[in-house]
Amino acid sequence: MSDTKHMHWSEWLAEKVIAEKKEPYVITAGMTTSGPVHFGTLCEMLFPAAIKRALEARGKKAKYYFIADIMDAFDSVPVAMEQYRAQLEPHLGKPLCYVPDPTGKSRSFGDHFLDEARGLMKLFGIDAEIVRINEYYEAGKFDEWARFYLKHEAEARKIVEETSGQAEKKDWSPIMPICEKCGRIATTRVTSHDGESYGYSCDKDVKYTKGCGHQGKNSLADHRYKLVWRLHWPAWKQVFRSSIEGAGIDHHTKGGSEDTCRAITLDLMKKEYHIPYRYGFILYQGRKYSKSKGTGMGISDIVKLLPPEVVKYMLLRPDLEENVDIDPTSEKMLRTIEEFENASKLDVNKPDISRSERKKAIAFSLSTPRMRWSAPFLDMLLYYQIYQDWAEVSKLTGDAEGVAYMKPYISEWIAKDFIPDEYRFRYDPSHASDKTKKFIASLAPGMDAVAVHNAVYDFAKANGMEGKEMFTELYRSLIGKDRGPRAGKLITAIGLARLRKDLGI
């Protein structure tokens, strides 16, 4: 393997796959479709795509399966669906794929959020084969492992208990039947089995719903079951022949499902283990995201404020195990845009490039094939605040294509009142002070923003004022506020000729 000192994490993981696995390489990842896509879910989509890109950059073939774990039990009504609570609550305990979508837009409740994920994967340019796991169960692709687990039930149970650190209930079983009467999966328990057929009772109370009391008998060939999570996860690695799959740090802690997956695969299945990797928590203002509880701003909201490539960059730049705290204030979003713009200018092949700069350059290349705008975002915002005319912004920046691309985002910032305070203004010099007029008159044509900024200090000193006092004087005269964008930039953006005309100089 190459020296990893300056590598982006996607590169060293790709090299680890090449060194330890055989082609064709298979990357797997997944999500439970229980609520809206958020940053944590997006990482589960993005990180495997980055590894696939790194493998392909090395001339290797790789397949990426994104698995929708759409058979999980529907255990709560997410905030995003609160208005449909009365319609949804009767379906609590059923697999997500068998709960009707109350909006009527998708074929199930679980598909409603999977369809959102499909749209976002397209927006973010994520190349993956999306799998609805219920279709694999219905096609019998998990039957082999269901039979295996039932045959080795005692050993499977022992591994689950030892790796999780928790004793399972007396009626624990590798499989969760779907009740043929009420359709619930959360409230059933296996009462007997012969390795192929099984009896079950739908009588569990799981707090959020209760079983209907039905007792029935099914066979694995009916495909009306799902494996319990700690056995389902290692089984899907075999079904898809995973070379590599990641998970959050919570899965990798002592007692987490990663410990169970490894032990089941190596000790019970006697199979080769995939390459696991772990990534940090995605936090929202210090709190962990939750799809069902509605913690954090949804991706669908964020992508109205930021181009998708900036969002991708924000998530791909940090080290893999680093926690990423999303704090979508306008100031922090602006800093992210500026960093992205600067990263677009970095040369990854520069001999003396630092590790930090190389990470940024690689994250940029993973985020977009090309830079879509050349004028800085802040310049576009500033010009629009002054002129309120997009044609004028295009003319002044000399970046008509970039302005057209960024216009919807800047318009959303304005509509959502998301603009930082110093950029929230209207140019109105009608009440300009004499000192402001005198200062503007003293400026020479062709001065750039830095020269104008320095001239403020010189003018203040020559007139017995503090520099800070003169800056305040200018802001009050031109935008009616005590502070605003950098004064030199503001004045050059307005234009010296226009200022002199407007001030009657």
NORVENTA-V57700 format. One record per residue. N is the residue number from 1. RES is the residue in one letter. PSI is psi as a letter, one per 30 degrees, with the letter a starting at -180 (NA if undefined). OMEGA is omega as a letter, one per 40 degrees, with the letter a starting at -180 (none if undefined). D_CENTER is the distance of its C-alpha to the mean C-alpha in Angstrom with 2 decimals. Layout:
n={N | N}
res={RES | RES}
psi={PSI | PSI}
omega={OMEGA | OMEGA}
d_center={D_CENTER | D_CENTER}
This chain:
n={1 | 2 | 3 | 4 | 5 | 6 | 7 | 8 | 9 | 10 | 11 | 12 | 13 | 14 | 15 | 16 | 17 | 18 | 19 | 20 | 21 | 22 | 23 | 24 | 25 | 26 | 27 | 28 | 29 | 30 | 31 | 32 | 33 | 34 | 35 | 36 | 37 | 38 | 39 | 40 | 41 | 42 | 43 | 44 | 45 | 46 | 47 | 48 | 49 | 50 | 51 | 52 | 53 | 54 | 55 | 56 | 57 | 58 | 59 | 60 | 61 | 62 | 63 | 64 | 65 | 66 | 67 | 68 | 69 | 70 | 71 | 72 | 73 | 74 | 75 | 76 | 77 | 78 | 79 | 80 | 81 | 82 | 83 | 84 | 85 | 86 | 87 | 88 | 89 | 90 | 91 | 92 | 93 | 94 | 95 | 96 | 97 | 98 | 99 | 100 | 101 | 102 | 103 | 104 | 105 | 106 | 107 | 108 | 109 | 110 | 111 | 112 | 113 | 114 | 115 | 116 | 117 | 118 | 119 | 120 | 121 | 122 | 123 | 124 | 125 | 126 | 127 | 128 | 129 | 130 | 131 | 132 | 133 | 134 | 135 | 136 | 137 | 138 | 139 | 140 | 141 | 142 | 143 | 144 | 145 | 146 | 147 | 148 | 149 | 150 | 151 | 152 | 153 | 154 | 155 | 156 | 157 | 158 | 159 | 160 | 161 | 162 | 163 | 164 | 165 | 166 | 167 | 168 | 169 | 170 | 171 | 172 | 173 | 174 | 175 | 176 | 177 | 178 | 179 | 180 | 181 | 182 | 183 | 184 | 185 | 186 | 187 | 188 | 189 | 190 | 191 | 192 | 193 | 194 | 195 | 196 | 197 | 198 | 199 | 200 | 201 | 202 | 203 | 204 | 205 | 206 | 207 | 208 | 209 | 210 | 211 | 212 | 213 | 214 | 215 | 216 | 217 | 218 | 219 | 220 | 221 | 222 | 223 | 224 | 225 | 226 | 227 | 228 | 229 | 230 | 231 | 232 | 233 | 234 | 235 | 236 | 237 | 238 | 239 | 240 | 241 | 242 | 243 | 244 | 245 | 246 | 247 | 248 | 249 | 250 | 251 | 252 | 253 | 254 | 255 | 256 | 257 | 258 | 259 | 260 | 261 | 262 | 263 | 264 | 265 | 266 | 267 | 268 | 269 | 270 | 271 | 272 | 273 | 274 | 275 | 276 | 277 | 278 | 279 | 280 | 281 | 282 | 283 | 284 | 285 | 286 | 287 | 288 | 289 | 290 | 291 | 292 | 293 | 294 | 295 | 296 | 297 | 298 | 299 | 300 | 301 | 302 | 303 | 304 | 305 | 306 | 307 | 308 | 309 | 310 | 311 | 312 | 313 | 314 | 315 | 316 | 317 | 318 | 319 | 320 | 321 | 322 | 323 | 324 | 325 | 326 | 327 | 328 | 329 | 330 | 331 | 332 | 333 | 334 | 335 | 336 | 337 | 338 | 339 | 340 | 341 | 342 | 343 | 344 | 345 | 346 | 347 | 348 | 349 | 350 | 351 | 352 | 353 | 354 | 355 | 356 | 357 | 358 | 359 | 360 | 361 | 362 | 363 | 364 | 365 | 366 | 367 | 368 | 369 | 370 | 371 | 372 | 373 | 374 | 375 | 376 | 377 | 378 | 379 | 380 | 381 | 382 | 383 | 384 | 385 | 386 | 387 | 388 | 389 | 390 | 391 | 392 | 393 | 394 | 395 | 396 | 397 | 398 | 399 | 400 | 401 | 402 | 403 | 404 | 405 | 406 | 407 | 408 | 409 | 410 | 411 | 412 | 413 | 414 | 415 | 416 | 417 | 418 | 419 | 420 | 421 | 422 | 423 | 424 | 425 | 426 | 427 | 428 | 429 | 430 | 431 | 432 | 433 | 434 | 435 | 436 | 437 | 438 | 439 | 440 | 441 | 442 | 443 | 444 | 445 | 446 | 447 | 448 | 449 | 450 | 451 | 452 | 453 | 454 | 455 | 456 | 457 | 458 | 459 | 460 | 461 | 462 | 463 | 464 | 465 | 466 | 467 | 468 | 469 | 470 | 471 | 472 | 473 | 474 | 475 | 476 | 477 | 478 | 479 | 480 | 481 | 482 | 483 | 484 | 485 | 486 | 487 | 488 | 489 | 490 | 491 | 492 | 493 | 494 | 495 | 496 | 497 | 498 | 499 | 500 | 501 | 502 | 503 | 504 | 505}
res={M | S | D | T | K | H | M | H | W | S | E | W | L | A | E | K | V | I | A | E | K | K | E | P | Y | V | I | T | A | G | M | T | T | S | G | P | V | H | F | G | T | L | C | E | M | L | F | P | A | A | I | K | R | A | L | E | A | R | G | K | K | A | K | Y | Y | F | I | A | D | I | M | D | A | F | D | S | V | P | V | A | M | E | Q | Y | R | A | Q | L | E | P | H | L | G | K | P | L | C | Y | V | P | D | P | T | G | K | S | R | S | F | G | D | H | F | L | D | E | A | R | G | L | M | K | L | F | G | I | D | A | E | I | V | R | I | N | E | Y | Y | E | A | G | K | F | D | E | W | A | R | F | Y | L | K | H | E | A | E | A | R | K | I | V | E | E | T | S | G | Q | A | E | K | K | D | W | S | P | I | M | P | I | C | E | K | C | G | R | I | A | T | T | R | V | T | S | H | D | G | E | S | Y | G | Y | S | C | D | K | D | V | K | Y | T | K | G | C | G | H | Q | G | K | N | S | L | A | D | H | R | Y | K | L | V | W | R | L | H | W | P | A | W | K | Q | V | F | R | S | S | I | E | G | A | G | I | D | H | H | T | K | G | G | S | E | D | T | C | R | A | I | T | L | D | L | M | K | K | E | Y | H | I | P | Y | R | Y | G | F | I | L | Y | Q | G | R | K | Y | S | K | S | K | G | T | G | M | G | I | S | D | I | V | K | L | L | P | P | E | V | V | K | Y | M | L | L | R | P | D | L | E | E | N | V | D | I | D | P | T | S | E | K | M | L | R | T | I | E | E | F | E | N | A | S | K | L | D | V | N | K | P | D | I | S | R | S | E | R | K | K | A | I | A | F | S | L | S | T | P | R | M | R | W | S | A | P | F | L | D | M | L | L | Y | Y | Q | I | Y | Q | D | W | A | E | V | S | K | L | T | G | D | A | E | G | V | A | Y | M | K | P | Y | I | S | E | W | I | A | K | D | F | I | P | D | E | Y | R | F | R | Y | D | P | S | H | A | S | D | K | T | K | K | F | I | A | S | L | A | P | G | M | D | A | V | A | V | H | N | A | V | Y | D | F | A | K | A | N | G | M | E | G | K | E | M | F | T | E | L | Y | R | S | L | I | G | K | D | R | G | P | R | A | G | K | L | I | T | A | I | G | L | A | R | L | R | K | D | L | G | I}
psi={k | l | k | g | e | g | k | l | e | e | e | f | e | e | e | e | e | e | e | f | l | k | l | k | k | k | k | l | l | l | l | k | h | f | a | l | k | a | e | e | e | e | e | f | e | e | e | e | e | e | e | e | e | e | e | e | f | g | g | l | k | k | k | j | k | j | j | j | i | g | g | l | k | j | f | l | j | l | e | f | g | e | f | g | e | e | e | e | e | f | g | k | f | l | k | e | f | g | k | k | j | f | f | g | f | l | f | l | e | e | f | e | f | e | e | e | e | e | e | e | e | e | e | g | h | j | j | l | j | k | k | j | f | e | e | e | e | f | g | g | f | f | e | e | f | e | e | e | e | e | e | h | e | e | e | e | e | e | e | e | e | e | f | f | g | k | k | l | l | e | g | k | l | f | l | j | l | k | k | f | e | f | g | l | f | f | g | l | k | k | f | l | l | g | f | e | l | k | l | l | k | i | g | k | j | g | e | f | l | l | l | f | f | k | k | a | k | l | l | e | f | f | h | h | l | k | k | l | e | f | f | e | e | e | e | f | e | e | e | f | h | k | e | k | k | l | l | l | e | e | f | f | l | k | f | l | f | e | e | e | e | e | e | e | e | e | e | e | f | h | l | k | k | l | j | k | l | k | l | l | k | j | l | j | h | f | k | k | l | k | e | e | f | g | k | l | k | l | e | f | e | e | f | f | f | k | k | e | e | e | e | e | e | e | f | f | e | l | l | e | g | k | k | j | j | j | i | h | l | e | e | e | e | e | e | e | e | e | e | e | e | e | f | f | f | k | j | f | g | k | e | g | k | l | e | e | e | e | e | e | e | e | e | e | f | f | e | k | f | l | k | f | k | e | k | k | e | e | e | e | e | e | e | e | e | e | f | h | j | e | e | e | e | e | e | e | f | g | i | e | e | e | e | e | e | f | e | e | e | e | e | e | e | e | e | g | h | f | k | l | e | f | g | j | l | k | k | j | g | f | h | k | l | e | e | e | e | e | e | e | f | f | k | k | k | f | k | l | e | e | e | e | e | e | f | e | e | e | e | e | e | f | g | h | l | k | e | e | e | e | e | e | e | e | e | e | e | e | g | g | l | f | l | a | l | k | e | e | e | e | e | f | e | e | k | e | e | e | e | e | e | f | f | h | NA}
omega={a | i | a | a | a | a | i | a | i | a | a | i | i | i | i | i | a | a | a | a | i | i | e | a | a | i | i | i | a | i | i | a | a | a | a | i | i | a | i | i | a | i | i | i | a | a | i | i | i | i | i | i | a | i | a | i | i | i | a | i | a | i | a | i | i | a | i | a | a | i | i | i | i | a | i | i | a | a | a | a | a | a | a | a | a | i | a | a | i | a | i | a | i | i | a | a | i | i | a | i | a | i | a | a | a | a | i | i | i | i | i | a | i | i | i | i | i | a | a | i | i | i | a | i | a | a | a | i | a | a | i | a | i | i | i | i | a | i | i | a | i | a | a | a | i | i | i | a | i | i | a | a | a | i | i | i | a | i | i | a | a | a | i | a | a | i | i | i | a | a | i | i | i | a | i | a | i | a | a | a | a | i | a | i | a | a | a | i | i | a | i | i | i | a | i | i | a | i | a | i | i | a | a | i | a | i | a | i | i | i | a | i | a | i | a | i | i | i | i | a | i | i | i | a | i | i | i | a | a | i | i | a | i | i | a | i | i | a | a | a | a | i | a | i | i | i | i | a | a | i | a | i | i | a | i | a | i | i | i | a | a | a | i | a | a | a | a | i | a | a | i | a | i | i | i | i | a | i | a | i | i | a | i | a | i | a | i | i | i | i | a | a | i | i | i | i | a | i | a | i | a | a | i | a | a | i | a | a | i | i | i | i | a | a | a | a | a | i | a | a | i | i | i | a | i | i | a | i | a | a | a | i | i | i | i | i | i | i | i | i | i | i | a | a | a | i | a | a | i | a | a | a | a | i | a | a | a | i | i | a | i | i | i | a | i | a | a | i | i | i | a | i | a | i | i | i | a | i | i | i | a | i | a | i | a | a | a | a | a | i | i | i | i | a | a | i | a | a | a | a | a | i | i | i | a | a | a | a | i | i | i | i | a | a | a | a | a | a | i | a | a | i | a | a | i | i | i | a | a | a | a | a | i | i | i | i | a | i | a | i | a | a | i | i | i | i | i | a | a | i | i | i | i | a | i | i | a | a | a | a | a | a | i | a | i | i | a | a | a | i | i | i | a | a | a | a | a | a | i | a | i | i | a | i | i | a | i | i | a | a | i | i | i | i | a | a | a | a | a | i | a | a | i | a | none}
d_center={29.62 | 29.34 | 29.18 | 25.63 | 26.32 | 24.52 | 22.09 | 18.34 | 17.09 | 16.39 | 20.06 | 21.69 | 19.94 | 21.14 | 24.57 | 24.66 | 24.10 | 26.86 | 29.15 | 28.87 | 28.16 | 29.89 | 28.82 | 27.40 | 24.21 | 21.84 | 18.19 | 16.88 | 13.78 | 13.20 | 12.11 | 14.51 | 14.65 | 15.88 | 13.81 | 11.28 | 7.73 | 5.61 | 2.86 | 5.16 | 5.58 | 3.07 | 4.64 | 7.59 | 7.77 | 7.46 | 9.71 | 12.51 | 12.56 | 13.18 | 15.91 | 17.37 | 17.70 | 19.40 | 21.72 | 22.64 | 23.36 | 25.87 | 27.50 | 26.27 | 25.37 | 22.27 | 21.06 | 17.52 | 17.53 | 14.55 | 16.31 | 16.00 | 17.82 | 19.35 | 22.61 | 21.49 | 23.66 | 22.77 | 23.26 | 22.31 | 21.80 | 18.40 | 18.77 | 17.57 | 20.61 | 23.07 | 25.46 | 26.01 | 26.79 | 30.41 | 29.57 | 26.96 | 28.65 | 31.40 | 28.86 | 27.40 | 27.76 | 27.47 | 24.95 | 22.00 | 23.23 | 26.65 | 25.71 | 26.44 | 23.85 | 25.53 | 24.33 | 26.09 | 23.42 | 22.38 | 24.59 | 23.31 | 21.21 | 18.88 | 18.85 | 17.97 | 14.37 | 14.47 | 15.73 | 12.86 | 10.58 | 13.33 | 13.29 | 9.69 | 10.36 | 13.47 | 12.14 | 9.94 | 13.01 | 11.95 | 15.37 | 15.65 | 18.27 | 16.99 | 19.31 | 20.35 | 21.77 | 24.56 | 26.02 | 26.41 | 28.13 | 30.27 | 31.29 | 32.47 | 30.19 | 29.76 | 33.47 | 34.53 | 32.37 | 33.31 | 36.94 | 36.33 | 34.82 | 37.64 | 40.17 | 38.76 | 37.81 | 39.51 | 37.95 | 34.42 | 34.95 | 36.30 | 33.32 | 30.86 | 32.98 | 33.52 | 29.92 | 28.51 | 31.47 | 32.15 | 35.08 | 34.35 | 36.45 | 39.70 | 38.52 | 35.35 | 34.82 | 32.44 | 31.96 | 30.99 | 33.19 | 32.38 | 35.29 | 37.31 | 38.55 | 35.65 | 32.69 | 31.05 | 29.62 | 28.96 | 32.66 | 34.43 | 36.01 | 37.99 | 41.69 | 43.14 | 42.49 | 44.48 | 41.66 | 41.32 | 42.00 | 40.95 | 42.03 | 39.69 | 39.93 | 37.56 | 38.58 | 35.79 | 34.79 | 31.09 | 31.24 | 29.14 | 31.50 | 34.68 | 36.07 | 38.66 | 41.26 | 41.61 | 42.79 | 42.33 | 42.40 | 40.14 | 39.91 | 36.95 | 37.98 | 37.12 | 33.41 | 32.92 | 31.11 | 27.98 | 28.01 | 27.01 | 23.58 | 25.07 | 27.10 | 24.80 | 22.22 | 24.89 | 26.47 | 23.52 | 23.50 | 27.09 | 26.64 | 24.10 | 25.77 | 22.64 | 23.11 | 19.92 | 17.14 | 14.90 | 14.06 | 13.14 | 16.05 | 17.30 | 18.25 | 20.02 | 22.10 | 25.77 | 26.24 | 22.72 | 22.34 | 22.08 | 25.69 | 26.80 | 25.19 | 26.96 | 30.25 | 30.30 | 29.64 | 32.09 | 34.73 | 34.94 | 33.73 | 35.10 | 32.36 | 30.66 | 27.39 | 24.15 | 22.50 | 20.08 | 17.55 | 15.66 | 12.66 | 12.52 | 11.26 | 8.27 | 10.67 | 11.27 | 14.58 | 15.64 | 14.95 | 12.91 | 10.56 | 12.55 | 12.08 | 15.87 | 16.78 | 14.52 | 13.50 | 11.35 | 10.70 | 8.99 | 6.75 | 10.24 | 11.78 | 9.77 | 10.37 | 13.96 | 14.21 | 12.50 | 12.91 | 10.04 | 11.45 | 11.19 | 7.46 | 7.48 | 10.36 | 9.09 | 6.87 | 9.70 | 12.60 | 13.06 | 15.11 | 13.63 | 15.03 | 14.44 | 12.82 | 10.34 | 11.48 | 9.75 | 12.98 | 12.83 | 16.54 | 18.07 | 19.54 | 16.43 | 14.65 | 17.94 | 18.07 | 14.73 | 16.18 | 19.44 | 18.10 | 16.44 | 19.83 | 21.72 | 19.77 | 20.83 | 24.38 | 24.20 | 26.21 | 24.82 | 28.40 | 30.05 | 32.29 | 31.77 | 28.05 | 26.65 | 23.96 | 21.71 | 22.38 | 21.95 | 18.48 | 17.59 | 19.50 | 17.89 | 14.31 | 15.67 | 17.32 | 14.29 | 12.52 | 15.54 | 19.10 | 20.67 | 20.54 | 20.86 | 22.68 | 25.28 | 26.29 | 24.24 | 22.02 | 24.22 | 27.34 | 26.32 | 25.57 | 28.85 | 30.93 | 29.71 | 30.54 | 33.97 | 34.86 | 32.83 | 33.28 | 30.70 | 33.55 | 34.74 | 31.32 | 31.28 | 34.84 | 34.41 | 31.31 | 32.68 | 29.27 | 29.65 | 26.97 | 24.38 | 25.45 | 25.22 | 21.62 | 20.62 | 22.95 | 20.65 | 18.15 | 21.12 | 22.74 | 19.83 | 20.00 | 23.69 | 23.53 | 21.16 | 23.36 | 20.46 | 22.71 | 23.76 | 27.30 | 28.95 | 27.75 | 28.67 | 32.24 | 34.81 | 37.36 | 40.79 | 43.58 | 46.33 | 47.06 | 46.81 | 49.07 | 51.94 | 50.30 | 47.24 | 49.60 | 51.56 | 48.47 | 47.21 | 50.75 | 50.77 | 47.83 | 48.68 | 47.23 | 44.60 | 43.25 | 39.56 | 37.14 | 37.96 | 41.67 | 41.45 | 39.53 | 42.26 | 44.93 | 43.90 | 44.93 | 48.14 | 49.04 | 48.40 | 50.58 | 53.32 | 53.38 | 53.39 | 49.82 | 46.78 | 43.94 | 41.60 | 44.20 | 44.38 | 40.64 | 40.72 | 43.73 | 41.91 | 38.83 | 41.09 | 43.18 | 40.49 | 37.62 | 39.32 | 37.09 | 37.62 | 34.64 | 32.37 | 30.95 | 32.89 | 36.41 | 37.18 | 34.15 | 34.95 | 38.58 | 38.05 | 35.47 | 38.06 | 40.71 | 44.00 | 46.14 | 44.40 | 44.54 | 48.24 | 48.92 | 47.03 | 48.74 | 52.13 | 52.71}
